[in-house]
């Protein structure tokens, strides 16, 4: 009986990992950075990524962990930051991603000091990249997440060249909407030290907080894609993209 229960539990865990996921690695200017290893103790791990404990999604847009996933904590002595010149390309590599329906969004936040001691939910975030419905109808068209899958489950983003130097979080987010009226948020955060001679910073409506940026009343969050066979537009949630 014990063996049977153990095997059932293992099979469930494997199926969950296969069904969902997160960012496992980053490539920045030809250099590779290991992501946090979920389902493992943070003790002894070294990463530019904040801790995330499960491949399962966040399903409530007001969840307190929406900024950097559950639990989003600093790794202490193992927490690193990648030094990145403004204007650089950053590629985030996910596990083999299974969901092809939904947008890809990338945000940053100025830590106003050291990111390792910053609380992600208290920061102001700005969007630097997004892609949603590429072509076709909402029900059976080509989505950004399908494009991500075709790119070896990766997404490449350019850090705005005019961004003011400092310590920042970089937040990748997939919003899977393949389940009717039940969003699945997959946010991941990495720490960067931005260098360069830029002086630009976003303000006003470009800045949002997590939670707070989304709600279940947003048409791009609370959606049944399968009933939208004649709809060819999708509204990506959150603020407009800040391009510097």
C-alpha positions in Angstrom: 0.0 0.0 0.0 2.8 2.4 0.9 4.6 1.7 -2.4 1.4 2.3 -4.3 0.7 5.6 -2.6 4.3 6.7 -3.1 4.2 5.9 -6.8 0.9 7.7 -7.2 2.3 10.8 -5.5 5.4 10.7 -7.7 3.3 10.3 -10.9 1.2 13.3 -9.8 4.3 15.4 -9.3 5.8 14.4 -12.6 2.5 15.3 -14.4 2.4 18.7 -12.7 6.0 19.5 -13.8 5.1 18.3 -17.3 2.0 20.5 -17.5 3.4 23.8 -16.2 6.8 25.3 -15.5 9.1 28.3 -15.3 12.3 29.9 -16.5 15.3 27.6 -16.0 18.1 29.6 -17.6 19.1 33.0 -19.0 21.5 33.9 -21.8 22.8 37.5 -21.7 25.4 38.6 -24.2 26.6 35.1 -24.7 26.9 34.2 -21.0 24.6 31.7 -19.4 23.0 32.0 -15.9 21.4 29.2 -14.0 17.8 29.8 -12.8 16.5 28.7 -9.4 15.8 25.0 -9.1 12.2 24.6 -8.0 11.3 21.8 -5.7 14.8 22.0 -4.1 15.8 23.7 -0.9 17.2 27.2 -1.5 20.1 26.4 0.8 23.2 26.1 -1.3 21.7 27.4 -4.5 23.4 30.2 -6.4 21.3 32.1 -9.0 20.4 35.6 -10.4 16.8 34.4 -10.1 14.6 34.8 -7.1 13.2 31.7 -5.4 10.2 30.0 -6.9 8.9 26.8 -5.4 6.5 25.2 -7.8 5.8 24.7 -11.5 2.1 25.3 -10.7 0.6 28.6 -11.8 -0.8 31.5 -9.8 -4.5 31.7 -10.7 -5.5 34.8 -8.7 -4.4 38.2 -10.2 -4.5 39.6 -6.6 -2.2 37.0 -5.2 0.5 38.4 -2.9 3.2 36.5 -4.8 2.3 37.7 -8.2 5.4 39.9 -8.5 8.0 37.2 -8.5 6.2 33.9 -8.0 5.8 31.8 -4.8 7.7 32.8 -2.8 10.0 35.2 -4.5 12.5 35.4 -1.7 16.1 36.4 -2.0 18.6 33.5 -1.8 20.7 35.3 0.7 24.4 34.6 0.2 23.5 32.7 -3.0 21.7 35.6 -4.5 23.5 37.0 -7.5 22.9 39.8 -10.0 24.0 39.8 -13.7 25.8 43.0 -14.9 24.1 44.0 -18.1 24.8 47.0 -20.3 21.6 48.9 -21.3 20.6 47.9 -24.8 21.6 44.2 -24.3 19.4 41.2 -25.3 18.3 38.8 -22.7 16.9 35.4 -23.6 14.9 33.5 -21.0 14.7 29.7 -21.5 11.7 27.9 -20.0 11.2 24.2 -19.5 9.6 22.6 -22.7 6.5 24.8 -22.6 3.2 23.0 -23.1 0.7 25.9 -23.4 0.4 27.6 -26.8 -2.4 30.0 -26.0 -1.7 33.3 -24.3 0.5 36.4 -24.2 4.2 36.8 -23.2 5.1 39.9 -21.1 8.4 41.2 -19.8 8.7 43.9 -17.0 11.4 45.6 -15.1 11.5 47.4 -11.7 14.0 49.8 -10.3 15.1 48.4 -6.9 16.0 51.9 -5.7 19.1 50.4 -4.2 20.1 46.8 -3.7 17.7 44.3 -5.3 18.7 41.6 -2.9 17.0 43.4 0.0 14.1 44.7 -2.0 10.5 43.4 -1.6 9.1 42.8 -5.1 5.5 43.6 -4.2 6.5 47.1 -3.0 8.2 48.1 -6.2 6.8 49.9 -9.3 7.1 47.8 -12.4 7.1 48.9 -16.1 6.6 46.8 -19.2 9.4 46.6 -21.7 8.1 43.9 -24.0 4.8 42.1 -24.9 3.2 39.9 -27.5 -0.2 38.4 -27.6 -2.4 37.2 -30.5 -0.1 37.2 -33.6 -2.6 36.2 -36.3 -6.0 34.5 -36.7 -8.9 34.4 -34.3 -8.6 34.3 -30.5 -10.0 30.7 -30.7 -7.6 29.1 -33.1 -5.0 31.7 -34.1 -1.2 31.9 -33.5 -0.3 33.2 -30.1 3.0 34.5 -28.6 3.3 31.4 -26.5 3.2 29.3 -29.6 6.0 31.4 -31.0 7.9 30.9 -27.7 7.5 27.1 -28.1 8.8 27.3 -31.7 11.9 29.2 -30.3 13.0 26.3 -28.1 10.8 27.5 -25.3 12.7 30.8 -25.1 11.9 34.5 -25.4 14.4 37.3 -26.2 14.0 40.8 -25.0 16.1 44.0 -25.4 16.8 46.1 -22.3 15.9 49.7 -23.3 19.1 51.4 -24.4 18.3 54.7 -22.6 17.5 53.1 -19.2 19.2 54.8 -16.3 21.9 52.6 -14.7 21.1 50.9 -11.4 19.9 47.6 -9.9 16.7 46.3 -11.4 14.5 43.2 -11.4 13.7 41.7 -14.8 10.3 39.9 -14.7 9.2 37.4 -17.4 5.6 36.4 -17.3 3.5 34.0 -19.3 -0.3 34.2 -19.0 -1.8 30.9 -20.1 -5.4 31.3 -21.0 -6.2 27.8 -22.4 -8.6 27.1 -19.5 -11.9 29.0 -19.9 -12.2 32.0 -17.5 -9.3 30.7 -15.4 -6.0 32.6 -16.0 -2.7 30.9 -15.2 0.1 33.4 -14.4 3.7 32.2 -14.5 6.0 35.1 -13.3 9.8 34.8 -12.8 12.2 37.4 -11.6 16.0 37.8 -12.1 18.3 40.5 -10.7 20.3 42.8 -13.0 22.8 45.6 -12.6 22.2 47.9 -15.5 25.2 49.9 -16.8 25.6 52.6 -19.4 25.1 56.3 -19.9 21.3 56.4 -20.1 19.2 58.7 -18.0 15.6 57.6 -18.8 13.1 56.3 -16.3 9.4 55.6 -16.8 6.7 57.5 -14.9 3.0 57.9 -14.6 0.7 55.3 -16.2 3.7 53.1 -17.3 4.2 52.1 -13.6 2.2 49.4 -11.9 2.4 47.2 -8.8 2.0 43.4 -8.4 -0.5 42.7 -7.2 -2.6 45.6 -8.6 -1.8 45.6 -12.3 -4.4 43.0 -13.2 -7.9 42.1 -12.1 -10.4 39.4 -13.1 -12.5 42.1 -14.8 -9.7 42.6 -17.4 -10.9 41.2 -20.8 -7.5 39.7 -21.4 -7.5 37.9 -18.0 -11.1 36.6 -17.7 -11.6 35.1 -21.1 -13.0 31.9 -22.8 -10.9 31.8 -26.0 -12.9 28.9 -27.4 -16.1 31.0 -27.6 -14.3 33.8 -29.5 -14.2 32.2 -33.0 -15.0 35.4 -34.8 -12.8 37.7 -32.6 -9.4 38.7 -34.0 -8.2 41.1 -31.3 -6.9 40.4 -27.8 -6.1 43.1 -25.2 -2.9 42.2 -23.3 -3.4 43.1 -19.7 -1.2 45.6 -17.8 0.3 49.0 -18.9 1.6 50.1 -22.2 5.1 49.1 -23.2 7.8 51.6 -22.1 10.5 51.8 -24.8 12.8 54.4 -23.2 
